[in-house]
Amino acid sequence: MKVLVTGGAGYVGSHLVDKLLATEHDVVVLDDFSLGKRENIQHNLSSPAFQLVEGSITEPGTVKKVMDGCELVFHLAARVGIKYIVDDPLRGILTNVVGTETVLKEAYRRGARVLFASTSEVYGRSKAVPFREDGERLLGSTSVARWSYSSAKAIDEHLALAYAREGLRVAIVRYFNSYGPRLDPVGYGSVVAKFITQALTGRPITVHSDGQQTRSFTFVDDTVEGTILAATMPAGEGQVFNLGNGREVAVLELAQMVKAITGSASPIEHVDYSAVFGPNFEDIPRRVPDVEKARRVLGFEAKVPLEKGLKVTIDWMKRTLGD
C-alpha cells in the first residue's frame, strides 16, 4: 500500500521507513528537518518507492498533498526532547497539538488509517508503576514548562480517540525511551545518546541528581516492530499501547554500563537538574511500562537486551563521531 510517515527523517521514523520499504510499501515522508536529518534517509532517495516532501504538519495544504492516495498514516512528527520543550514551550505545544489535529482531520476526511506515536511522558509523575494504559495521569503545575509536552501529547491522544468515535481507524502507541543507531549524538532527548557521546569523547558522563531515577530502554528494532503491529492489526483500532521493555534500569546503572562497554576513562559526575534545565524543573522518579496489553492484543514483546542494544548503538556512534 501507499504509506505516509510524518517525521520520517527522524530517528525512529527513518528506521520505520526502512522497514516499510523492505516490505514493499510505497512510502511518502513529510519532514521539516527541525530535528530529522537528511542522512537518515539519504540511502532511500533513489528508490522509486520513496518520496520525500519537506514541510510541516502544521500546514494543511502540505498535509493534504502528501496524504493523497495514502491508505495508512504513521504520525511520528512532533517537537520532542525535554530541553527543547523547556526552552521553547510555545513551539512545542503548537507543533504537537495543531500539527496532530491537522493530520487527523485530513486522514478522517480521506478514510485513511492512522498510527499516532505518543509518549510515556503522558503518565507524568504517577506513582502507579508499572504504568498501565488505562492508569491515571499525575502532573505538576502549569508554571513548570516540562509538563506542557505531556499535556500536549495527551491532548493529541484525546483528539485521536475522539476521531475514532467518529469512525477514524486509529491506534496509539506510547514509546518508552527508544534508543539505537541514528540517535542524535548531542542527545536532544536521549540519555543513551548523551552518555555514549560523553564516554566516547572523554568528557564526564553527567548523571542528574543521584541517578536512582529509573527508565525502561527499548531498542529501535523493537519500537518499529510494535509500531507496525499496532498500525496494521484490526485489534489495535481505537486502542492505546505501551511500547517498551519491561526491564527497569536506574540511570546511574545505565551510565556505568555505557562506561564499561565503551572502555571509557570518563568519570561519572552527578549534576543538579537546575544546572541543565533551570529552576523549578521536575523529573519523573520511575518510568516503567506495563507490557501485558501489547503482548496480549498485538503479540508484541521487546526482545533486544539492553546490553546488546547498547553495543550496536555504541558501534554506530563510534562510526558517526569518527566522521
N, C-alpha and C positions, 0 to 999 in steps of 0.2 A: 504494500500500500504506500501511498504518499504520506509522509510524516513531517510535521513541523516541530522543531526543537528550539524554543526560545532560550537564550543563554547558551547556545550550543558551542560557543568558543571558550566557555569556562572550563574549569577543572572537571567537574562531574559531567557537564553537558557534552564535552568533547569525547569522553570515554563512551557515553551513551550513543553518540553519533557513530563512532567506530563500530559498535555492536550492531546498530540498526543497518548500517551499510553492509556489514558482513553477513547479515541475514536477508540481504537482497531487497531492502526497502529503498524507496526514493526519499531523500532527506533534504529538507529546506531548513537552514539555520538562520535565525534572526538574532543579531547581537550588536550592541552599540560599542563594544570594546572598552567600556569603562573599567571592567575587571577581566573580561575574557581576553584571550591572546590569539593572534593570528597563527602563531607557531603551533598552537594546539590542534589546528585543523588544516594546516598547510598541506599535509600529505593527502588530503581528500579533495583538494581543489581541482585536480584533473579528472576526477571521476564524473562520468555523465549522469550518475545517480545523485550527485551532490550539488546543492545550490546555496550560495551564501548571500545574504542580504544584510547590509549594515544599516541599522536603525534601531529605534526604541520601541518598547512595548507600550509606551505612553502615547504613541502616535497612531490614532485609529486608522488613518489611511494606509500606513505601512503594515499594520497588523492585518487589515483586510486583504492587502495584496499578497502577503506571504502565506496566508491561510487558504488561498484559492486552490481547490482540489484536494486539500488535505483531509484525510479521514480521522487522523489521530494527532493530538497536540500534546507534546511534553512541555509543560510550562515550568522551566527552571530559572528563567531570568529573574534576578532580584538584586537589590542592594544588600550585600551581606558583609560580615566582619564587624565585630563589636567596636573596634577602634573607629571604623568609618561611620558607624551609626552614632556613636557618641560625639564625634567631631561635626557631623552634619545630619542631625536627625530629620530635618525637613526633607532633604533629598531622599532619605531612606523611606520615609512614610509615603511620599508622593509616588516614588517609583514602585514600591511594593503594593500599595493599595490601588492607585489609579491604573497602573500597568496591568495588574491582575484582573481588574474589572473589565478593562478593555479586551483582554484576551478571552475571558469567559463569555463576555457579551457576544463577541464575533463567533466563537465556537458554538454557542447556543443558537445563534441565527442560522448557522450553516448545518447544524446537526452533527458536528464533529465530536468525537470523544476526547476527553481531556484527562491528563495526569498532572496534578498540581503538586509541586515539590515544596513542602513546608519544612518545619524545623523543630527540633526538640526544645528550642527556646520557648515555645508556646507554653510549656509547663511552668515556666518561671522558677520560683524558688520553692515549689511544692516539696513537702517532706514525705509524700506518699510514694516512696521508692520501693520497687521499680515502677516507673511511670506507665500507667495503663492509658490506652487511647481514650477511654471514657472518664478518666480521672479529672479531678478539679484542678484549675489553674490558680496559682498564687503569685501575685506581682507586687512590686513596690510602688512607691509614689510616682505620679506622672511627672514630678520635677526631676526624676532620675532618668536621663535620656536613654540608657541602655534598654529600658522596658518598652520603648517605642517600637523596637524591632519585633519583640514578642507580640505586642498588641497588633501591629500591622499584619503580621503573618496570621494571627488568629482571625482578624477581620477577613483576610483572604479566604481562610477556611470557611467562615460563615457564609461568604459570598458563594463559594463553590457548592456548599451544601444547600443553600437557598436556590441556586440554579438547578441543582439536582431535583429539588421538589417540583420544579417547572418542567423537568424532562431531560435535562442535560446529563449525559453519561459521563460521570467524573469520579475519579478516585484520588485520594490524598495520601501522600507519604510524608512522614516526619523523619528527616535524616538525623542520625546521631554521630557527630564527629567523623565524617568520612575523611579518609586520607589515602594517599597513593601518589604515583607519578603524575606530573603536571600541576602539583600544588605550587602556588606562588611561593618562591623561595623566601620572600620577605615576610611570609606568614600573615597575610591580611586578615585571616580569620581562623588560622590553624595553628594550634600549639605544636603539632607534629612538625610542620614546616619550619616554624621558628626555632625549635630545639635542634633540628638537623642542621639548619643553616649555621646556627651558632657553633655547633660542635665541629662542623667541617671547616669553618673559617677561624677556629681558635679563639673565638670570643666566649665570655662567660655564658653558661646556659642559665638563663634567668627564669626562676620559678616564682610565681606570685604567692605572696604570703608564706604559709608553712608547707604548701604543696600537698596538703592532705585532701584537697578537693578532688573528687573523682569524676571520671568520664568513661564513656563507652566508645571505643575506637573501632571504626568499621572500614575495612579495605574497600577501595573503589569498585573492584570487580563485584563484590557482594552488593554494594549500593546500587550498581547498574542492574544486576540481576533482579533485585527486589522491585526496582522501579518499573522494569518491563513487565514483570508478573502482575503488578498492581494495575498497570495500564491496559493489559490485554485480557485478563481473566474476568469473565462476567460477574463472578462472585465478589470482585473488588468494587463494583459500581456503588457509589453512594457511601463508601466506607473510608475510614481513616486507619492507616497502618504505621506502626513504628518500624523503621528500617534501621536496625542496629545490631551490634554484637552484645550479647548479654553479659560479657565479662566486665567487671567493674575494676578500673585501674586508677590509682592515685596519680596525680600529675607529677609528683616527685619521683614516683616509680618509673613513669614514662621517661623522665629526664635521665634517670640512671640507666635505663635500657638503651636510650639513644647514645649516651656516652660510651657504654660498653661495646655496642655493635660497631660504632664508628672508630673505636680505639682512640677517641679524642682525649687530649690533655686539658681540655677546657674545664675550669672549675664550675661547680653548680652554685649559683648565688641566689639568695632569696631577696625579692624586692617587694615593696608595698604596692598595692594596686594604685594608690594615688599618684605614684611616680610615673605611671603609664597612662592612666585614664583620667586623672584629675580627681578632685574631691567628690564625695558623695557617690562613688561607684559602688555597686553592689554585685557580688558574684553569687553563683549557684554552688552550694557545697557538694551536692551529689546529683549526677545526671546519668541515670541508668534506665534502659527501656525494659518494659515487659514485652517479650518477643513471642508470647504464646499465640496471639491473634494472627500475626503474619504467618506463623508456622501452620496453624490450623486452617486458615482460609486460603492462603496463597501457596502453601507448601514451601515457604521461604525460610531459610536459616543461614545466617552468616557462617561461612566455612573457613575463611583465611585467618589463622592465628596471628596475633599481634606481632610476635617475633618475626614471622615470615614476611608479613606485610611491611614491617619496618625495614627489613633488609632490602626488599625490592625498591622501596621508596628512597632509601639512602643511596643505593646504586644509581638510581636515576638522578638524584640530586647531585651526586658527585660529577656525573657527566655534564649536567647543566651548569653548575658552578665552574666547572673546568673550562667551559666555553667562554 
